[in-house]
């Protein structure tokens, strides 16, 4: 039995959306990936409507069981944070309206889950996403691979399998790194 997750890397100009199926043995398969784009000169409400329509179509077509969304965090560029937060709000609303649980994950949690290292760069994440999904090359642009990484991270975190334990902790190396990243984010 597979678990289908829709991952969203929110943004106003580029909103990455990736859908994966993950088995109880943690094997992940690509279902769909896309980037919903809106032009910067379009009125904000129209951009948000475009993102909402794109996500809603994917929810309807692929019927995920859960949604994974990047947790909005403070950056130096307030304008970027606001756009990300607004796109996140649209995604949260759509998931809630369908009764879907949403997992919010920080970038460091996702990186640790996918690569085993919470400070991995985008290229490392994209490479591991391609490897995990058995793709010939990393998905592009980065928003697409980030959305897939979110979906994989969420499914793996859900505990859909009993992975090989490392050091008697009952966790894989990636899960241990994820736990450590989560602890440091919450400190």
PAZAPA-4460 file (N, C-alpha, C; in steps of 0.05 Angstrom, whole numbers, plus 32768, in hexadecimal, padded with zeros to 4 digits):
% residues 187
    n_x    n_y    n_z   ca_x   ca_y   ca_z    c_x    c_y    c_z   seq   type   mol
   8011   7FE8   8000   8000   8000   8000   8012   8019   8000     1      X     A
   800D   802B   7FEE   801D   8043   7FEC   800F   805A   7FFA     2      X     A
   801F   806E   8001   8016   8086   800D   801C   809D   7FFA     3      X     A
   8008   80AB   7FF0   800C   80C1   7FDD   800D   80DC   7FEB     4      X     A
   8023   80EA   7FE5   8027   8105   7FF1   802B   8119   7FDB     5      X     A
   801E   8130   7FDF   8023   8147   7FCE   8034   815B   7FDD     6      X     A
   804C   8160   7FD3   805F   8173   7FDF   805E   818E   7FD1     7      X     A
   805E   81A3   7FE1   805D   81BE   7FD6   8074   81CF   7FE0     8      X     A
   8083   81DA   7FCD   8098   81EE   7FD4   808C   8208   7FCC     9      X     A
   8080   8217   7FDF   8070   822E   7FD9   8080   8246   7FCF    10      X     A
   8074   8255   7FBD   8080   826D   7FB3   806C   827B   7FA0    11      X     A
   806E   8295   7F9D   805B   82A3   7F8C   8063   82A1   7F6E    12      X     A
   807D   82A3   7F68   8085   82A2   7F4C   8087   8285   7F43    13      X     A
   8093   8274   7F54   8096   8257   7F4E   808D   8247   7F67    14      X     A
   8078   8238   7F64   806E   8227   7F79   8072   820A   7F70    15      X     A
   8086   81FC   7F7C   808C   81E1   7F75   8078   81CE   7F81    16      X     A
   806E   81BB   7F71   805B   81A7   7F7B   8065   818B   7F71    17      X     A
   8069   8179   7F84   8071   815E   7F7D   8060   8149   7F8C    18      X     A
   805A   8134   7F7E   8049   811F   7F89   8058   8105   7F87    19      X     A
   805A   80F7   7F9E   8068   80DD   7F9F   8056   80C8   7FAD    20      X     A
   805B   80AF   7FA5   804F   8098   7FB3   8066   808B   7FC2    21      X     A
   8062   8085   7FDB   8077   8078   7FEC   806B   805F   7FF8    22      X     A
   807A   8049   7FF5   8072   802F   8000   807A   802D   801D    23      X     A
   806F   8019   802B   8078   8015   8047   8095   800F   804A    24      X     A
   80A3   8006   8034   80BF   8001   8036   80D0   801A   802E    25      X     A
   80C2   8031   802D   80CF   804B   8027   80D7   804F   800A    26      X     A
   80CE   803E   7FF8   80D4   8041   7FDC   80C1   8057   7FD1    27      X     A
   80CD   806B   7FC5   80BD   8082   7FBB   80BD   8081   7F9C    28      X     A
   80A6   8089   7F91   80A2   808A   7F74   8096   80A5   7F6D    29      X     A
   80A0   80B0   7F58   8096   80CA   7F4E   807B   80C5   7F41    30      X     A
   8068   80D6   7F49   804D   80D5   7F3D   804A   80ED   7F2A    31      X     A
   8052   8105   7F33   804F   811D   7F23   8060   8133   7F30    32      X     A
   806B   8144   7F1F   8079   815C   7F29   8074   8173   7F15    33      X     A
   8071   818A   7F20   806D   81A2   7F10   8074   81BB   7F20    34      X     A
   8076   81D1   7F13   807A   81EB   7F20   8063   81FD   7F16    35      X     A
   8054   8207   7F28   803E   821A   7F22   804B   8236   7F22    36      X     A
   8049   8244   7F0B   8057   825E   7F08   8042   8274   7F05    37      X     A
   8049   828B   7F12   8038   82A3   7F0E   804B   82BA   7F09    38      X     A
   8044   82CC   7EF7   8055   82E3   7EF0   8055   82F8   7F07    39      X     A
   806D   8303   7F0C   8070   8317   7F22   805F   8330   7F1E    40      X     A
   8058   8336   7F05   8048   834F   7F00   802A   834A   7F02    41      X     A
   8022   8332   7F07   8005   832B   7F0A   7FFC   8335   7F26    42      X     A
   7FE4   833E   7F29   7FDA   8346   7F44   7FDB   832E   7F57    43      X     A
   7FE2   8334   7F70   7FE6   831F   7F85   7FCE   830C   7F86    44      X     A
   7FB6   8316   7F87   7F9F   8304   7F8A   7F9C   82F1   7F72    45      X     A
   7FA4   82FA   7F5A   7FA4   82E9   7F43   7FBA   82D4   7F44    46      X     A
   7FD1   82DB   7F4F   7FE7   82C8   7F52   7FDE   82B2   7F65    47      X     A
   7FD2   82BA   7F7C   7FCA   82A6   7F90   7FB4   8295   7F84    48      X     A
   7FA2   82A0   7F74   7F8D   8290   7F67   7F99   827C   7F54    49      X     A
   7FAD   8284   7F45   7FBB   8272   7F32   7FC8   825B   7F41    50      X     A
   7FD5   8261   7F57   7FE1   824C   7F68   7FCC   8239   7F73    51      X     A
   7FB6   8245   7F7D   7FA0   8235   7F88   7F94   8222   7F73    52      X     A
   7F8F   822D   7F5C   7F83   821D   7F46   7F96   8206   7F3E    53      X     A
   7FB0   820C   7F3D   7FC3   81F7   7F36   7FC5   81E1   7F4A    54      X     A
   7FC6   81E8   7F64   7FC7   81D4   7F79   7FAD   81C5   7F7A    55      X     A
   7F97   81D3   7F78   7F7C   81C5   7F79   7F79   81B0   7F63    56      X     A
   7F82   81B7   7F4B   7F81   81A3   7F34   7F91   818A   7F3B    57      X     A
   7FA9   818E   7F47   7FBA   8177   7F4E   7FAE   8167   7F64    58      X     A
   7FA2   8174   7F78   7F94   8166   7F8D   7F7E   8155   7F82    59      X     A
   7F6F   8160   7F70   7F58   8152   7F64   7F62   813A   7F53    60      X     A
   7F76   813F   7F42   7F7F   812A   7F30   7F8E   8113   7F3E    61      X     A
   7F9F   811A   7F52   7FB0   8105   7F5D   7FA7   80FB   7F79    62      X     A
   7F94   8108   7F86   7F88   80FF   7F9F   7F9D   80F6   7FB4    63      X     A
   7FAF   8109   7FBC   7FC3   8101   7FD1   7FB5   80FC   7FEC    64      X     A
   7FC3   80ED   7FFC   7FB9   80E8   8017   7FC3   80FC   802C    65      X     A
   7FD7   810B   8024   7FE3   811E   8036   7FF2   8134   8026    66      X     A
   7FF6   814A   8033   8005   8161   8026   801D   8168   8038    67      X     A
   8033   816C   802A   804C   8175   8038   8052   8191   802E    68      X     A
   8058   81A3   8040   805C   81BF   8039   8074   81C9   8048    69      X     A
   8084   81DA   8039   809B   81E5   8046   8092   81F9   805B    70      X     A
   809C   81F7   8073   8096   8209   8089   80A2   8224   8083    71      X     A
   8092   8239   8084   809B   8254   807F   80AD   825D   8096    72      X     A
   80C4   8267   8090   80D6   8271   80A5   80E0   828D   809D    73      X     A
   80E9   829B   80B1   80F2   82B7   80AD   810B   82B8   809C    74      X     A
   810A   82CA   8089   8121   82D0   8078   8126   82EE   8079    75      X     A
   813C   82F6   806E   8142   8313   806D   8130   8322   805A    76      X     A
   8127   8314   8045   8116   8321   8031   80F9   831D   8038    77      X     A
   80ED   8331   8045   80D1   8330   804F   80BE   832B   8037    78      X     A
   80C3   8337   8021   80B2   8333   8009   80B0   8316   8001    79      X     A
   80C7   8308   8001   80C8   82EC   7FFA   80B9   82DB   800F    80      X     A
   80BC   82E2   8028   80AF   82D3   803D   8091   82D7   803B    81      X     A
   8088   82EF   8035   806B   82F4   8032   805F   82E4   801B    82      X     A
   806C   82E3   8004   8062   82D4   7FED   8061   82B6   7FF4    83      X     A
   8076   82AC   8001   8077   8290   8008   8060   828A   801C    84      X     A
   805C   829C   802F   8047   8297   8043   802C   8298   8036    85      X     A
   8028   82AA   8023   800E   82AC   8016   8008   8293   8005    86      X     A
   801C   8289   7FF7   8019   8271   7FE7   8014   8259   7FFA    87      X     A
   8022   8259   8011   801E   8243   8025   8001   8244   802F    88      X     A
   7FF7   825B   8034   7FDC   825E   803E   7FC7   8252   802B    89      X     A
   7FCC   8257   8011   7FBA   824C   7FFD   7FBB   822D   7FFE    90      X     A
   7FD3   8222   7FFF   7FD6   8205   8000   7FCA   81F9   801A    91      X     A
   7FCD   8206   8030   7FC1   81FD   8049   7FA3   81FD   8048    92      X     A
   7F98   8212   803C   7F7B   8215   8039   7F70   81FE   8028    93      X     A
   7F7D   81F9   8011   7F74   81E4   7FFF   7F75   81C8   800C    94      X     A
   7F8B   81C3   801B   7F8E   81A9   8029   7F78   81A6   803E    95      X     A
   7F74   81BB   804E   7F60   81BA   8064   7F44   81B6   8059    96      X     A
   7F3E   81C3   8042   7F24   81C0   8036   7F1E   81A3   802E    97      X     A
   7F33   8195   8027   7F31   8179   801F   7F34   8166   8036    98      X     A
   7F3A   8170   804E   7F3E   815F   8065   7F58   8151   8066    99      X     A
   7F6C   815B   8057   7F86   814F   8056   7F98   8159   806C   100      X     A
   7FA7   8147   8078   7FBB   814F   808C   7FD2   815C   807E   101      X     A
   7FDE   8170   808A   7FF4   817F   807F   800C   817C   8091   102      X     A
   8023   8175   8086   803C   8174   8095   804C   818C   808D   103      X     A
   8054   819C   80A1   8066   81B3   809C   8082   81AB   80A3   104      X     A
   8094   81AF   8090   80B0   81A7   8094   80C3   81BE   808D   105      X     A
   80D7   81C2   809F   80EB   81D6   809A   80FE   81CC   8084   106      X     A
   810B   81DF   8076   811F   81D7   8062   8135   81C4   806E   107      X     A
   813E   81CA   8086   8153   81B8   8092   8148   819C   8098   108      X     A
   812F   819A   80A0   8123   817F   80A4   8122   816F   808A   109      X     A
   811A   817D   8075   8118   8170   805B   8134   8167   8051   110      X     A
   8147   8179   8053   8162   8173   804A   816E   815C   805A   111      X     A
   816A   815B   8074   8174   8146   8085   8166   812B   807E   112      X     A
   814D   812C   8078   813E   8114   8071   8148   8108   8056   113      X     A
   814C   8119   8043   8153   8110   8028   8170   810A   8025   114      X     A
   8181   811B   8031   819E   8118   802D   81AD   810D   8045   115      X     A
   81A0   810F   805C   81AE   8108   8075   81BE   811F   8081   116      X     A
   81BC   8136   8074   81CB   814E   807D   81B8   8166   807B   117      X     A
   81B3   8173   8092   81A0   8189   8093   81A8   81A3   8086   118      X     A
   81C2   81A5   807E   81CB   81BD   8070   81D3   81B7   8053   119      X     A
   81C8   81A2   8048   81CD   819B   802C   81C5   81B2   801A   120      X     A
   81D3   81B4   8003   81CB   81C9   7FF0   81B6   81BE   7FDD   121      X     A
   81AA   81D0   7FCD   8194   81C8   7FBB   819C   81B3   7FA7   122      X     A
   81B5   81B4   7F9E   81BF   81A0   7F8B   81C0   8184   7F97   123      X     A
   81C9   8183   7FB1   81CA   8169   7FBF   81AE   815E   7FC3   124      X     A
   819B   816F   7FCA   817F   8167   7FCE   8174   815C   7FB4   125      X     A
   8178   816B   7F9E   816D   8163   7F84   8179   8148   7F7B   126      X     A
   8193   8145   7F80   81A0   812C   7F78   8195   8114   7F88   127      X     A
   8190   8118   7FA2   8185   8102   7FB2   8168   80FD   7FAB   128      X     A
   8159   8112   7FA5   813D   810E   7F9C   813D   80FC   7F83   129      X     A
   814E   8102   7F70   8150   80F2   7F58   8157   80D5   7F5E   130      X     A
   816A   80D2   7F70   8173   80B7   7F78   815C   80A7   7F86   131      X     A
   814F   80B4   7F99   8139   80A7   7FA8   8123   809F   7F95   132      X     A
   811D   80B0   7F81   8107   80AB   7F6F   810F   809B   7F56   133      X     A
   8129   8095   7F54   8133   8086   7F3D   8131   8095   7F23   134      X     A
   8135   80AF   7F24   8134   80C0   7F0C   8150   80C2   7EFF   135      X     A
   8150   80C6   7EE5   816A   80C9   7ED7   8178   80E2   7EDE   136      X     A
   8169   80F7   7EE5   8176   8111   7EEB   8164   811F   7F00   137      X     A
   8170   8132   7F0F   8160   8141   7F23   814A   8151   7F15   138      X     A
   8133   8152   7F22   811D   8163   7F18   8125   8181   7F19   139      X     A
   811D   818F   7F05   8122   81AC   7F04   8108   81BB   7EFF   140      X     A
   8107   81D4   7F07   811A   81E3   7F17   811B   81D9   7F34   141      X     A
   812B   81E6   7F45   812E   81DE   7F60   8113   81DC   7F6F   142      X     A
   8100   81ED   7F68   80E6   81ED   7F75   80D8   81D1   7F72   143      X     A
   80DD   81C5   7F5B   80D1   81AA   7F56   80DE   8195   7F67   144      X     A
   80F9   8195   7F68   8106   8181   7F79   8101   8186   7F96   145      X     A
   80FF   819F   7F9E   80F9   81A6   7FBA   80DD   819B   7FC2   146      X     A
   80CA   819E   7FB0   80AF   8194   7FB6   80AF   8176   7FB9   147      X     A
   80BE   8168   7FA8   80C0   814B   7FAA   80CE   8143   7FC3   148      X     A
   80E3   8152   7FCB   80F1   814C   7FE4   80DE   814F   7FFC   149      X     A
   80CD   8163   7FFB   80BA   8167   8011   80A7   814F   8013   150      X     A
   809D   8146   7FFC   808A   8130   7FFC   8097   8116   8006   151      X     A
   80B0   8111   7FFD   80BE   80F9   8006   80C4   80FB   8024   152      X     A
   80CE   8112   802D   80D3   8116   8049   80BB   8111   805A   153      X     A
   80A4   811B   8051   808B   8118   8061   8083   80FB   8062   154      X     A
   8085   80ED   804C   807D   80D1   804C   8090   80C0   805D   155      X     A
   80A9   80C6   805B   80BD   80B7   806C   80B9   80BD   8089   156      X     A
   80B4   80D6   808F   80B0   80DE   80AB   8097   80D2   80B7   157      X     A
   8084   80CD   80A6   806B   80C1   80AF   806F   80A6   80BC   158      X     A
   8087   809A   80B7   808D   8081   80C3   8080   806A   80B5   159      X     A
   8080   806C   809A   8073   8057   808A   8083   803E   8088   160      X     A
   8099   803C   8096   80AA   8024   8094   80BB   8021   80AD   161      X     A
   80C7   800A   80AF   80DA   8006   80C5   80F6   8004   80B8   162      X     A
   8103   801B   80B6   811D   801B   80A8   8133   800F   80B9   163      X     A
   814A   800A   80AC   8160   7FFF   80BB   816A   8014   80CF   164      X     A
   816F   800B   80E7   8177   801C   80FC   8195   8021   80FB   165      X     A
   819D   8039   8104   81B9   8040   8106   81C1   8045   8123   166      X     A
   81D6   8037   812B   81E0   803B   8146   81CD   8035   815C   167      X     A
   81BA   8022   8158   81A8   8019   816C   8192   802E   8173   168      X     A
   8190   8043   8163   817C   8058   8169   8161   8052   815E   169      X     A
   815F   803E   814C   8145   8039   813F   8140   804C   8128   170      X     A
   8154   805C   8121   8151   8070   810B   8167   806C   80F6   171      X     A
   8160   8073   80DD   8175   8073   80C9   8186   808C   80CE   172      X     A
   819D   808D   80C0   81AE   80A5   80C2   81A0   80BE   80BB   173      X     A
   818F   80BD   80A5   8180   80D4   809C   816C   80DC   80B1   174      X     A
   815E   80C9   80BD   814B   80CF   80D2   8158   80DC   80EA   175      X     A
   816F   80D1   80F2   817E   80DD   8108   8186   80FA   8102   176      X     A
   8190   80FE   80EA   8197   811A   80E2   817F   812C   80E2   177      X     A
   8168   8121   80D9   814F   8130   80D9   8147   8138   80F5   178      X     A
   8148   8124   8108   8141   8129   8124   8153   813F   812F   179      X     A
   816D   813E   8129   817F   8152   8133   8179   816D   8128   180      X     A
   8173   816E   810E   816C   8187   8101   8153   8193   810D   181      X     A
   813F   8182   8112   8126   818A   811E   812B   8196   813A   182      X     A
   813B   8188   8149   8141   8192   8164   814F   81AD   8163   183      X     A
   8162   81B1   8151   8170   81CA   814F   815D   81E0   8145   184      X     A
   814A   81DA   8133   8136   81ED   812A   8124   81F6   8140   185      X     A
   811E   81E4   8153   810B   81EA   8168   8119   81F6   8181   186      X     A
   8133   81F8   8180   8142   8203   8197   8142   8221   8197   187      X     A
***
